[in-house]
Amino acid sequence: MKTTNVQTVILRVGLLLATLAPVGCEMEGFNYSGERAAPGVISTNKEWTIVAHGGGFRNIRSAIDDNQLTAAQSGRNYANAVITLDLGRSCYFNCIAMLHGELEDGYPRQLSLSTSLDGQTYRHQKTVYGTRKVTYILLVQPIRARYLRFTAVRQGAQPWSISEIFLQ
């Protein structure tokens, strides 16, 4: 009977590890090169502007410069730091991928997304747990927004690093 219990525990642990293994891995079907989305649906990153408030960010423009080898990076303490991305015009999307670049563990423990059409009134959309390499924010329903506000609700062990932001 003890052998059966041990086998059951091993099987359950194996299944749990198999379930957790994909955390932080790349999502199949997400386009990280070339066009960021269907032309006309989402503005090009050349139309985007980005600003950071708090967190001691360096090179914030590197988060949207179309070069995954460069990255914006916060200081050591960045809890409640806010990054606002202006897409240049109203766009329609339901998925955001935030790549963390060479500093794969450079993600907030929890990241909040709020969106706005006018840059004044923001609506909370979702709070997600950050993940190694890429943090995804998947929205059940597509939304229309011009401004995206990312807030580090809980900081991680490493500085926050953003090499690129993609929308689809």
Backbone bond lengths (Angstrom), bond angles and torsions (degrees), N, CA, C in turn:
res aa  C-N    CA-C-N  psi(-1)  N-CA   C-N-CA  omega(-1)  CA-C   N-CA-C  phi
1 M - - - 1.448 - - 1.522 111.49 -
2 K 1.345 117.59 -38.23 1.460 120.24 179.44 1.526 110.48 -63.30
3 T 1.315 118.35 -37.38 1.463 121.98 179.53 1.522 109.92 -61.79
4 T 1.308 117.90 -41.40 1.461 121.82 179.27 1.525 110.70 -63.79
5 N 1.329 118.07 -41.59 1.460 121.42 178.27 1.521 111.19 -64.69
6 V 1.319 117.29 -42.12 1.472 121.18 178.72 1.522 109.72 -63.63
7 Q 1.320 117.06 -43.34 1.474 120.60 179.19 1.525 110.48 -63.40
8 T 1.308 117.25 -39.99 1.464 121.40 178.48 1.528 110.67 -63.64
9 V 1.325 116.92 -43.87 1.469 120.71 178.68 1.523 110.05 -63.50
10 I 1.318 117.77 -44.52 1.469 121.37 179.27 1.527 110.44 -61.48
11 L 1.321 116.50 -42.75 1.459 120.44 178.56 1.528 111.05 -62.25
12 R 1.320 117.23 -44.63 1.466 120.92 -179.93 1.522 112.03 -65.04
13 V 1.333 117.29 -41.43 1.465 120.88 177.66 1.527 109.80 -63.93
14 G 1.316 117.34 -41.78 1.459 121.76 177.92 1.519 112.03 -60.59
15 L 1.323 116.22 -43.88 1.462 120.52 177.90 1.528 111.51 -65.01
16 L 1.316 116.73 -39.82 1.460 120.83 177.84 1.528 111.04 -63.04
17 L 1.332 117.15 -44.80 1.465 120.58 178.86 1.516 111.15 -64.40
18 A 1.312 117.69 -38.50 1.466 120.99 178.19 1.526 110.81 -64.58
19 T 1.313 116.79 -34.09 1.463 121.31 178.32 1.520 111.37 -71.56
20 L 1.340 117.03 -38.85 1.460 120.88 -176.78 1.519 113.06 -83.00
21 A 1.308 118.97 -18.79 1.467 122.58 -175.47 1.523 113.67 -54.35
22 P 1.340 120.14 -40.20 1.462 119.27 -177.53 1.518 115.15 -72.21
23 V 1.313 119.84 -9.53 1.454 121.53 -176.82 1.527 109.93 -57.09
24 G 1.317 116.31 123.34 1.447 121.19 178.27 1.511 113.67 87.21
25 C 1.315 118.06 -0.42 1.458 121.12 178.84 1.515 109.19 -87.26
26 E 1.315 115.51 167.69 1.452 119.08 -178.44 1.513 111.36 -73.22
27 M 1.312 115.35 143.70 1.453 121.88 179.66 1.527 108.52 -82.87
28 E 1.318 116.97 129.20 1.453 120.50 177.64 1.517 109.77 -63.33
29 G 1.303 116.07 139.60 1.450 120.83 176.95 1.514 114.42 88.16
30 F 1.332 118.32 -7.87 1.456 119.96 179.08 1.519 108.53 -85.19
31 N 1.309 117.62 130.79 1.455 123.39 -174.61 1.528 110.49 -91.58
32 Y 1.344 116.73 109.63 1.466 121.30 178.97 1.525 112.86 -100.35
33 S 1.320 117.38 6.17 1.468 119.40 -179.86 1.520 108.92 -139.32
34 G 1.302 114.86 157.38 1.456 118.89 179.39 1.520 111.13 69.65
35 E 1.321 116.56 -136.61 1.455 121.79 -178.81 1.521 110.58 -64.92
36 R 1.321 117.54 135.12 1.459 121.97 179.17 1.517 111.22 -79.12
37 A 1.304 118.53 -23.98 1.465 123.00 178.83 1.516 107.58 -166.51
38 A 1.304 116.29 176.62 1.463 120.01 177.86 1.524 109.10 -58.95
39 P 1.321 117.79 129.42 1.468 120.02 -179.64 1.522 111.35 -53.63
40 G 1.322 115.96 135.63 1.452 122.09 178.16 1.516 114.24 91.70
41 V 1.336 118.29 -24.78 1.458 121.10 -179.43 1.521 110.31 -80.84
42 I 1.324 115.80 -44.91 1.464 122.24 178.31 1.521 107.66 -124.31
43 S 1.306 117.15 134.20 1.455 121.36 179.69 1.530 110.39 -60.28
44 T 1.317 116.71 157.79 1.460 120.57 177.85 1.523 109.13 -77.30
45 N 1.306 116.98 154.98 1.472 119.61 -178.67 1.522 111.84 -65.64
46 K 1.306 118.99 -13.60 1.466 121.69 175.17 1.538 110.74 -70.10
47 E 1.329 117.16 -20.94 1.465 122.41 177.11 1.529 111.63 -88.56
48 W 1.313 117.42 -11.29 1.458 121.97 -173.99 1.521 112.63 -82.31
49 T 1.329 115.33 150.95 1.464 121.67 168.22 1.526 106.96 -129.70
50 I 1.311 115.57 154.14 1.459 120.20 -176.35 1.521 109.20 -142.61
51 V 1.323 116.29 139.84 1.464 122.18 176.29 1.521 108.83 -137.22
52 A 1.309 115.78 150.98 1.468 122.12 177.33 1.520 108.81 -120.29
53 H 1.318 115.60 140.80 1.462 122.39 175.56 1.524 106.89 -124.64
54 G 1.319 115.69 118.60 1.460 120.43 -177.39 1.515 110.92 80.55
55 G 1.296 115.94 167.83 1.456 121.06 175.82 1.513 115.43 85.46
56 G 1.314 118.43 -7.66 1.467 121.15 178.09 1.520 114.07 60.61
57 F 1.339 117.56 41.44 1.463 120.80 -178.06 1.525 112.78 -66.32
58 R 1.318 114.95 141.78 1.462 123.16 172.18 1.529 108.06 -113.62
59 N 1.306 116.86 141.94 1.468 122.95 174.41 1.527 113.02 56.18
60 I 1.317 118.26 46.63 1.462 121.45 -175.11 1.530 111.83 -59.00
61 R 1.306 118.42 -32.18 1.477 121.49 179.10 1.529 111.55 -62.02
62 S 1.330 118.00 -23.08 1.469 121.47 179.08 1.527 112.31 -63.98
63 A 1.330 117.34 -17.87 1.467 121.11 179.55 1.524 112.25 -71.07
64 I 1.348 116.98 -15.02 1.475 120.20 -177.72 1.526 111.86 -137.04
65 D 1.325 117.54 25.03 1.471 120.65 -173.60 1.521 114.96 -91.11
66 D 1.332 117.78 6.86 1.472 122.29 178.63 1.528 112.53 69.77
67 N 1.325 117.31 21.06 1.455 121.75 179.16 1.522 108.48 -131.84
68 Q 1.317 117.11 106.16 1.460 121.32 -177.01 1.530 112.81 -71.42
69 L 1.327 117.82 -7.21 1.465 121.44 178.39 1.521 111.99 -86.56
70 T 1.339 117.29 -12.46 1.467 120.69 176.44 1.527 107.87 -107.39
71 A 1.319 116.51 154.36 1.467 119.14 -178.42 1.520 111.34 -150.29
72 A 1.317 115.03 144.16 1.462 121.43 168.18 1.520 105.92 -79.62
73 Q 1.317 116.73 141.71 1.463 118.88 -178.95 1.519 110.00 -140.09
74 S 1.343 114.36 135.80 1.461 120.28 179.08 1.519 109.99 -81.75
75 G 1.323 114.38 174.45 1.459 120.17 169.66 1.526 108.69 -79.33
76 R 1.318 117.16 -174.38 1.473 121.46 -178.41 1.527 112.28 -65.15
77 N 1.322 117.63 -37.67 1.470 121.47 -178.59 1.520 109.44 -106.56
78 Y 1.317 115.96 110.49 1.459 119.37 -177.74 1.532 112.94 -134.66
79 A 1.324 117.94 16.23 1.466 120.02 176.93 1.522 109.51 -55.58
80 N 1.312 116.55 133.63 1.469 125.22 -179.26 1.525 114.10 68.99
81 A 1.329 118.06 11.09 1.467 120.14 173.56 1.522 108.44 -64.69
82 V 1.329 115.60 146.66 1.463 121.42 -176.91 1.520 109.20 -124.38
83 I 1.319 115.53 133.02 1.461 122.05 173.60 1.517 106.98 -117.24
84 T 1.329 116.66 126.00 1.459 120.98 178.76 1.517 108.77 -112.57
85 L 1.330 114.65 124.85 1.462 122.30 179.38 1.518 108.27 -109.85
86 D 1.338 116.44 121.77 1.462 122.78 176.00 1.517 106.65 -100.57
87 L 1.325 117.52 116.31 1.463 122.26 -177.78 1.531 112.67 -79.05
88 G 1.320 117.33 -2.73 1.461 121.09 177.60 1.514 113.92 87.33
89 R 1.309 116.75 -24.53 1.464 122.95 176.46 1.521 108.13 -163.60
90 S 1.290 116.49 168.13 1.449 121.84 179.47 1.532 109.77 -66.48
91 C 1.328 116.03 131.16 1.468 121.67 -178.44 1.527 109.91 -131.33
92 Y 1.305 116.07 159.52 1.458 123.82 -176.42 1.523 108.33 -116.89
93 F 1.342 118.22 123.38 1.469 121.97 -176.48 1.520 110.13 -158.29
94 N 1.328 116.26 166.99 1.465 120.09 175.56 1.530 112.71 -142.20
95 C 1.320 117.44 7.20 1.462 119.92 -179.82 1.527 109.59 -147.59
96 I 1.332 114.83 135.33 1.461 121.73 176.99 1.521 107.35 -126.59
97 A 1.322 115.82 134.60 1.464 120.96 173.87 1.517 107.70 -119.24
98 M 1.330 116.47 125.89 1.454 122.27 177.30 1.525 107.58 -111.44
99 L 1.340 116.26 108.65 1.455 121.38 -179.52 1.524 109.07 -83.55
100 H 1.327 116.12 139.60 1.461 120.14 -176.19 1.527 112.99 -101.36
101 G 1.318 118.15 0.79 1.459 122.03 173.73 1.515 113.65 68.09
102 E 1.331 114.97 -149.28 1.466 120.53 -176.88 1.518 112.55 -64.32
103 L 1.320 117.17 -26.65 1.461 121.49 176.95 1.536 107.59 -90.31
104 E 1.354 115.81 73.14 1.459 122.28 -173.45 1.523 113.36 -55.08
105 D 1.335 117.26 -31.33 1.460 121.02 -179.31 1.524 112.01 -91.67
106 G 1.323 117.71 15.26 1.458 122.44 -179.01 1.509 112.16 -89.36
107 Y 1.322 115.51 66.69 1.461 119.93 -179.68 1.525 110.02 -135.06
108 P 1.332 116.83 150.09 1.464 119.50 174.58 1.533 109.68 -70.47
109 R 1.311 117.17 148.97 1.471 120.50 175.86 1.527 110.32 -62.83
110 Q 1.326 116.32 -40.20 1.455 121.53 174.82 1.518 108.84 -134.53
111 L 1.325 115.00 137.15 1.450 122.63 -176.91 1.523 108.62 -130.07
112 S 1.321 115.82 130.46 1.459 121.33 -178.52 1.528 109.57 -108.34
113 L 1.330 115.96 142.00 1.461 122.12 175.46 1.515 109.26 -117.15
114 S 1.326 115.40 128.19 1.461 122.58 170.80 1.514 106.82 -125.13
115 T 1.333 116.96 148.68 1.465 120.13 -177.59 1.527 110.06 -129.63
116 S 1.329 114.16 160.14 1.465 120.68 -179.08 1.522 109.46 -151.39
117 L 1.303 115.29 151.13 1.462 121.00 172.37 1.518 111.52 -95.14
118 D 1.350 116.94 -27.01 1.466 120.55 -174.20 1.534 114.65 -113.99
119 G 1.332 118.60 -4.62 1.459 121.48 -179.01 1.518 113.67 79.93
120 Q 1.328 117.70 1.27 1.464 122.51 -179.29 1.531 111.81 -112.39
121 T 1.324 115.08 -48.64 1.462 121.02 -177.40 1.525 108.85 -104.79
122 Y 1.335 115.82 115.20 1.464 121.28 -178.89 1.513 110.35 -106.52
123 R 1.318 115.29 144.60 1.457 122.25 177.95 1.530 108.30 -119.43
124 H 1.335 115.72 126.07 1.465 120.07 177.83 1.522 108.82 -65.47
125 Q 1.326 116.27 130.18 1.464 121.36 179.71 1.522 112.19 -104.18
126 K 1.341 115.17 -46.40 1.463 117.77 -174.45 1.520 110.04 -168.94
127 T 1.336 115.59 149.96 1.456 122.49 170.06 1.519 106.22 -119.55
128 V 1.335 116.07 129.22 1.470 121.27 -177.37 1.523 109.49 -125.56
129 Y 1.320 114.87 162.59 1.458 120.28 171.30 1.515 107.72 -85.37
130 G 1.333 117.13 133.66 1.445 120.93 176.25 1.522 109.71 -68.97
131 T 1.315 116.40 154.33 1.453 120.89 179.49 1.517 111.49 -135.64
132 R 1.316 114.43 156.49 1.460 122.99 -179.82 1.527 110.45 -57.62
133 K 1.300 116.27 138.52 1.462 126.09 176.08 1.525 114.04 73.81
134 V 1.347 117.67 -56.12 1.462 121.59 -178.91 1.521 108.55 -139.30
135 T 1.325 116.56 132.09 1.461 120.77 172.17 1.520 107.28 -105.81
136 Y 1.330 115.45 125.98 1.464 121.28 179.61 1.515 110.07 -105.14
137 I 1.319 115.23 142.21 1.451 121.57 170.28 1.526 105.55 -121.95
138 L 1.323 114.94 106.52 1.462 121.35 -178.49 1.517 108.87 -103.44
139 L 1.309 116.25 125.94 1.462 121.69 -179.20 1.525 109.29 -104.55
140 V 1.316 117.21 135.17 1.465 121.55 -177.40 1.518 110.35 -62.13
141 Q 1.318 116.44 -45.02 1.461 122.01 178.69 1.527 109.06 -110.83
142 P 1.324 118.34 137.95 1.466 119.53 173.07 1.521 109.94 -59.52
143 I 1.330 115.93 146.01 1.464 120.47 179.07 1.518 110.04 -126.39
144 R 1.314 115.09 160.92 1.461 122.12 175.05 1.521 106.77 -111.25
145 A 1.328 116.18 128.64 1.464 120.60 179.09 1.518 109.39 -157.69
146 R 1.309 114.98 156.37 1.461 121.23 172.37 1.521 110.04 -108.24
147 Y 1.324 117.21 -36.42 1.460 122.04 -176.70 1.522 109.96 -112.23
148 L 1.322 115.84 134.44 1.459 121.76 175.48 1.518 107.66 -119.89
149 R 1.312 115.41 130.02 1.460 120.75 179.48 1.531 108.14 -116.93
150 F 1.346 115.22 116.57 1.458 121.95 177.93 1.527 107.78 -102.76
151 T 1.322 117.02 128.03 1.464 121.86 -179.92 1.523 109.29 -122.88
152 A 1.328 115.98 129.14 1.464 121.29 175.82 1.522 107.81 -78.36
153 V 1.314 117.30 95.24 1.461 122.09 -177.62 1.530 109.74 -67.73
154 R 1.326 116.22 -43.18 1.473 122.36 176.16 1.520 107.52 -134.97
155 Q 1.319 116.87 124.76 1.456 119.13 -178.48 1.525 110.89 -76.93
156 G 1.334 115.00 157.25 1.454 121.51 177.51 1.513 110.98 -94.30
157 A 1.326 115.55 -173.06 1.466 121.82 -176.97 1.530 112.13 -74.20
158 Q 1.329 117.17 -26.56 1.469 122.82 -178.95 1.527 109.41 -108.65
159 P 1.331 117.82 162.39 1.469 119.46 172.77 1.535 109.87 -59.41
160 W 1.303 116.40 152.08 1.465 122.90 179.52 1.522 107.77 -74.66
161 S 1.308 117.31 124.47 1.454 123.69 -178.91 1.520 109.48 -121.94
162 I 1.338 116.99 131.81 1.461 121.77 178.49 1.524 108.04 -132.02
163 S 1.339 115.75 111.34 1.462 117.97 178.46 1.529 111.96 -91.08
164 E 1.327 117.33 -30.05 1.472 121.25 175.85 1.522 109.36 -161.09
165 I 1.326 114.71 155.93 1.464 122.65 173.67 1.525 107.07 -124.08
166 F 1.330 115.78 129.49 1.457 121.79 179.20 1.515 109.45 -122.04
167 L 1.336 115.92 143.72 1.460 122.24 174.96 1.515 109.00 -122.77
168 Q 1.319 115.43 144.72 1.464 120.91 173.53 1.497 109.00 -143.92
